[in-house]
Amino acid sequence: MIRNIMIAVLAVAVIGTGYWGYQEHQEKNAFMVNAENNYQRAFHDLSYQMDVLHDEIGNTLAMNTRKSLSPALTDVWRITSEAQLDVGQLPLSLMPFNKTEEFLSDIGDFSYQTAVRDLEKEPLSDKEYKRLQSLHKEAGEVQNELRKVQYQVMKNNLRWMDVETALAANEEPADNTIVDGFKTVEKTVKGYGETSNLDPDYSSRQQKQENFEHIKGKQISKKEAVAKARKYANISGSPKARVEESGKGSEFGFYSVSLTDPKTKSEVNMDITKQGGYPIWYINTRDVNRSRIDLNTASNKAVAFLKAHDFDSLDLYESAQYDNIGLFNFVTSVDGVRVYPDSVKVKVALDDGSIIGFSADEFLKSHKVREIGKTSVSLKDARAKINPNVKVMEERKALIENDLGEEVLCYEFLGTIGEDTYRIFINANTSEEEKVEKLKNSEPVYENIV
């Protein structure tokens, strides 16, 4: 009797296990089919977008009026954004594809910056026209290589999931057509980047901002970098220090310093420029489990910290609290004019008011002696440009960077519509609306909601 019961139980277990395995297999297959469909869609969409992009850039070469050229360049920017989105949906994260992404980004930057300016007053220059020709030629080459891959994929019924699985396992896929095809695309774009003789004034804003060309001072040693890091971290005693130097060939070298506090065991990391020994960023990784001080007290701590480290003439323009941490944004103030490109961020722990984060990256890249200049538009006239639905609360002058990467003098207005707060910048010389920013509202608290 017992033997029969055992046999029955085992039989049920085997059947149950088999059914579970079958269900798992079915779910896995469904997932694989869905992922494959998404990859195929993204790839064929990318190929189509490159076809359209090549044609649209070609169209701009034949245009000469703002009425036609600005919308066309806007379309180029839109298509480029969609192509970048398609690239991001392919299983290429394990395979280098950054040059192609940079190429698409360059097309987007150029087309956007050109489209938003007044092309009647400032038409395309000869260098810009040559750049369009270069972009058109390169887009055609990328289009051609993608079509070759597309043909092979469709002819041989190749599967993207096989590529992803092989790449994830560091193995060669059974058919290298897809991988080799994209490597050829990457090689083609890399050659373009190396041989391109474009006007440096139109290099991407991101590349421009990688430089700390305005900083001054003597070169510091690794020992001096550690001493500066200890001063910022306010660590006494003899912390364990580790210093790494930026690679050779870097135009602007820096030291990466890590300190471990022997008492608290917390780790502090900091990047410091070799020239002048300026802090690029600093972070203390310790936990902050409770709040004992308010944001106003924390902001005073941040101001004292900046003054102690020779960051003067800064205005606090934004503050926020995340969990038990206060985040404060400061900008340079010159004769009452806020210079927004020169920004510094400070993170303050709300348990004891210590500084646990600091970033001067944007400040170091932008800070320099500036001529603020005079305004051609009065404050009253600038205010008249504000949407009448906005209730203006504050107003001042400010220097900002516009969409073309140019610094422009503006009137800054802080106003509200209902529960929302906006920062509006009106050009102080053209009275044009340069930028509108919606400020973040206070985060709602959900933990007490049932």
N, C-alpha and C positions, 0 to 999 in steps of 0.2 A: 504493500500500500504506500509506504513512505517512498519506496523507489519510484513508483508511478507518479507521485506528487512531484518529486525532484525532477523527473524527466519532463513533466508538464511545465514546471517553473523554468527550466533551462530552455525549453522550446519557446516559451513566451519571451524570454530574455533575448534569445537569438533573433526571433522575429522582430522584436522591438528595436534591437540594435541595427538590424538590417533596414528597417523602415526609417530609423533616425539617420543612418548613413545615406539612404536614398534621398531623404529630404535635404540633408546637407549638400549632397551632390547637385541636386536640382537648384538650390539657392545659389551655390557657387557658379553653376553654369549661367543662371539668370544674371548674376552680377557681372560675369565675364562678358556676356553678350551686350549688356547695357554699357559697360566701359568701352568695349570695342566700337559700338555704335557712336559713342561720344567722341572717341579719338578719330574715327573716320570722318564724322561731320566736321570737327575742328580742322582736320587736315585739308579736306576739300574746300572748306570755307576760306582757309588761308591761301590756297592756290588761286581761288577766285578773286580774293581781295587783292592779290599781287597783280592779277590781270587788270583789274579795274584801276589800281594805283598807277601802273605803268601808263595806261591810256590817259588817265586824268592829268598826270604830270606832263605828258606829251601835249595835252590840250593847252596847258598854261603857257607853253613855249610859243604858241601862236596868238596869244592874247596880249593886248597892250592897254586896255582901259580898266579903270578901277571897277566899273560896273560889272565887268566879266571876270576879271582876275581875282578879286577878293573872294567871291563865292567859290571859285574853282579851287583856290588855295585852302579855303575852309573845308572843302570836300576832301582834299588830299589829307588834311590833318585828321578828319573824321575816319577816313578809310584806314589810315595808318594806325589809329587807336584800335580799330576793330581787328586789324591784322595782329597787333600785339596781344590782344585778348585771345585770339586763336592760338598763337604760339604758346601762351601760358597754359592752355588746356591740353597740350600734347605731352606725352611721357618722355620729355627731353631733359628733365631736371638732373638726370644722372649722366647726361651727355652735354659737353660744352656747346652752348648756342648763343653765347653772350654777344658776339660780334654782330650777328644778324639783328638781335634785339637793339643794340646800339645804333645800327643803321636805320632801323625803323624809328627809333627815338629821334635821331638827327633829322629825318625827313619831317617828323611831326613838329619839332622845335622850329625848324626853318619855315615851314608853311604857316604855322600859327603866328609867329612873330612878324612875318611879312603880311599876312592877311589883315591883321588888326591895325596896321598903320594906314595913314592916308596916302594911298598910292598915286593920287593926283598931284599932291604936293611933293611927294618923294617916291618917284617911280623906281622900278627895278634898275639897279646899277649893272654895269657890264659884268662885274664879279658875281653878282647874284644870278644873272642870266646864265653865266657859265656854270654856276653851281646847279641850277635847274637842269641844264643839259647833262651834267655829270650824274645827278640823281636819276634822271630818266634812263640813261644808259645802264646804270647799275641796277635799277629796278627791273629792266629788261633781262639782264643776265640772271638775276635771282628768279624771275618769272620762268625763264627757260629751264633752269635746273629743277625747279619745283614741278614743272610739267613732266620732266623726265621721270621723276620719282612717282608722280601720279599715274603715269602710263604703266610703269612696272607694277605698282600696287594693284591697279585694276586688272591688268593682264594676267598676273600670277596669283590674284586673290590673296595678297599678303595681309597678315594680321598684326595690328599694332600691339596687341596683348603679348604676342610672342616676343616682340622687341623689348617691351617693358620688363617682362619676366627675365629675359636674358641679361638685360642691363642691371637689374636689381641683384642678380646672382653673380655679377662680374664675369659672365660668360659671353662667348660670341654667339649671336643668334643664328639659327639654322640658315636663314637667308639674310645677308647683310645689305640688301638693296635699299631699305629705308634708312638705315644708319649711314651707309656710305653716301647715299644721296644727300642727306642733311649735312654730312661732313663736307661735301663738295660745295654746298650752299654757303657754309660757314667759311670755307677757304676762299671762295669768291669774294665775299664781303670783306674778309680780312685784307685781301689784296687791295680792295678799294680804299680801305682805311689807311693803308700804308702808303699808297701812291697819291692819295687825294691832295690837291694843292688848293684847298679852299681858303677863303678869307678868314683869318683868325678872329676877326670881329664878330663872326657869326658862329663860332664854335659854341657847343651847347653850354648853357648856363651852369650846368652841373660841373663841367670840366673847368670852367673859369673859377668856380668857387672852391676848387680843391687847393688853391694856392694861398699861402700866407705871405703874400708879397709885401705887405705893408709893415710887418713887424721888424723891429730894430733890436740891436744889442749884440753882445759877444756870445760866442759858442760856449755852452756849458758842458761839463763832464758828467759821466754816469754818477759819480759821487755827489755832485751838486744837484743832480736830478732827484736823487734819493732824499737829500736834505730838504729840497723844496716840497716833495711829496709828504714828508713827515710834518712839515709846517702846516700844510693844508689840512692834513688828516688830524692834526693836533694829537699825535701819538708820542708819548714819552717813553723812556727806556731804550731798549735796543730791539726794534721789531725786525723780524726776518724779512729781508728785502731781495727782490728779484728784478733785474733790469734787462730789457731787451731793446735793441737798437733797430731803427727802421732800416729796411734793405738798402743796399748800395744802389745808387742811381736815382734815389728819391730826390726831387728838386728841393723839397722842404722836409728835412729830417726831424725826427722826434724820438723820444725815449718812452717806452711803456714800462711803468714802475708798478710793482705789486708789493704791498706791505701787509704783514700779518701781525696783529696786535698780540703780544704774548699774554696779556691779561684776559682779554675778551675773546681771543681766537678769531675775531672778525677780520675779514680781508678787505683791504683798500686797494683800488686800482686807479691808475692815473696816467694820462698821456701828456707829455711836456715837450714843447718845441726845443730843439737843440739851440737855435738862435734865440737868445734873450731869456730862455727858460720860462716861457709863458705856458700856463695850464690850458690844455685843449679841453679836457674833460676829467672829471673825478667822480668816483662812486664808492660808497661804503655799503657793503652787502648785508649789514646786520639787520635783524628783524625789528620791526617797530610794532609792538603788540597793543599799545594803548595810547590815548591822547590825554595829556595833562595841561597843555597850553593851547590858546586860541590862535587863529590865523594872524591877528594883529601883532601879537607877541612874536610869533614866528617870523613875520615880515621884518620886524625890527632886528631879529637875529640875522636874517639874510642881509640886511643893509649894513650891519656892523661887520659881517664877514667880508663883504665886498670892499668896504673902506679899509679894512685891515690888510687887504691884499692889493691895494692901490687901484681899485676900480672906482673912480670918482665920476661925478656928474652924470649919475644914472637915475632915471625915473622908473618907479614901479608902475607898470601899466596893466598887469593882469595877475590874478592870484586864484588858486583853486585848491581844494582839499580832496585827496584821494585816500580813502581809508584813514590811516593815522599819519599821513604825510602831507605837508604843505608844499605846493609848487608855485614859484614866483618868477615872473618874467620881467626883466629890466631892459630899458633901452637908453642909449646915450642922449643927453639933453645939451644942446648948444644954443645959448642965448634964448632959452625957452622953447626952442624947436626940437621936437622929438625926432631922433634919427633911427628909424626902425631897422635898417640893415645891421646896426650895431646892437645886437641883442645878447643878453646873458640870462641863463636860467639857473635857478638855485632850488634845491630840494631840502626841506628842513623836517627833521623828525619831530613829531608833536608830543613825544614823551619827555624829552629833555632839551629840545631846542638845538640839537647839534646839526651840523651840515652833513647830509649824507649823499648829496649829489650836486654837481656843478658842471655847467657846460658853457664854454666861451668860444666854441668853434666858430659860430657865425660872426661874433665880435672880432676875432682875430683875422678873419678873412676880409672883413669890410672896413674895420676901423682905420681912419686916416684923417688928416687935417682937411676940412672941407670949407669951401666958400658956399654958404647957404644961399646967397643971392637975394634979390628983391622980388616982390610980388607985383604982378600987373593987374590983378583982380582984387577988389576989396572984399573984406570979410562979409559985408552985407550982401554983395552980389553973389558971392559963393554960397551963402546960406539960402539965397533965393532958388538955387538949383536943387535943394533938398526936396525930396518927396513931401508934400504937405501933410501926409499922414504920419510922418515921423515927428515925435516930440523931442526936440533937441535939448539935451541936458548939459553937455559940455562942448567946448570948442577951443581949438588951438591950432598952431602951425605944426606940420610934420613933414619929414622927408621920407619917402617910401621908394621902393623899387617897383616899377610898373611891369606889365606883361612882356615888355620888350627887354627887360633887364636893365632899364635906364633909371637912374635916380631922379625923381621929380619932387619939387616942392609943392605941398598941398595944404589945404585947410582940412583939419580933422574934426569931424562932428560925431559925438556920441549921443545916440538918441534911441527912443523906444517906440515900438508899435505893439500895443497890448502888453503881453507878458514878455515879449522878446526885445533884446537889446542889440543895436547895430552900431558898427563903426563905419563911417562913410568918409571917403577921401575925395575932395574936389580940387582939381589942379588949380594952383594959385596963379597960373599965367594963361591958361586957356579956358578955365572954368568948366572943363570937362569932368565928368564923374569917372575917376580913375579906378576906384575899387570900393566894393561894399562887402563887409564881413559881418556875419551874424555871430555874436558872442555866445558861448556855451551857457546854457541855463544850469542851475543847480541840479545835481543828480538826485532823482527821487530815491527814497529809502523804501525797500520792499520787505525787509525782514520782519516787520510787525504786522504785515498784511496777512490775513488768514484766507 
